[in-house]
Amino acid sequence: MKKLTYLFALLFLVACSNEEDPIKKPSIAPEAEIISIETLFDEDKFTDAKHLELLKELKICSEFQKDTSNYFEPACSPRFFKLFNMREDSPVENAFLLQIKSKVGGIKLRRLVAFVRERGALVKTNTFVANLIGLRKTKSKHYDLILRFNDNVEGDIIFYNTIFSWDGKKYVFKSAETIEGTDANGPWRQRIKAEFKDSVSRDIYNTLVKNEMIL
C-alpha cells in the first residue's frame, strides 16, 4: 500500500468535489448511460420471486432460517442478498450479479459475485470484495460494472471507484476513475487526470490483487 501514497503527494488529481455524501453517486466519465446503485439491505421481500429461487439454487443461504441477525447462517433474505441483471437483454436466471452484505459468513466487507448459466448450471465467473455502485450500458448489452473498493493507506480509509468490463467469459479490470476518502473537513473526491490514468490504474489494480479484493 505504500506504493500508493504518492497519489496524495503528486498533483495529478483535479480539485475535490465537495459533496455531502460521495458514496451515493458514482463519479465516472459519462461515456454511456449509467445506472446508479445504492444497496441498503433494508427490504423484507425480493423485487422478483426468481431471486429467492436463485439463492436456493446456489445453496448460499438457509431457506428455513428466520433470524436476520444471524450472519453465519444467513437467511435467504434481501436483508443479506441483492441480485442484479448482468445483461440488458437476458433474464436474471441466466446471468446475474449477487451483492452480499458485509459480515455475512464472517467476512467484514461487501462482496459482489457474478454468475452465468452454462449447460443448465450456474457458474461463478468473478468474485470482488467490493460494493456495486453503478452499471454502465454497453453496445454488447453486458453491463460494465462500477465497483468501489476499500483500502487503508497509512491509517486512512480510501475508496477506489473502478470499471470492469465483460470480455466474453468474465469481468476484467478496465480502469480506475476516482479516488475518495475523508479529511478533517469531511468527504472528498478526486478524479484521476487522463495523462496519469494508465499508470495509476495499474498501481490500483495491483494493490487490489495483492489485497485479494479480486478473486
Order of alpha helices (4+ residues) and beta strands (2+ residues): beta-alpha-beta-beta-beta-beta-beta-beta-beta-beta-beta-alpha
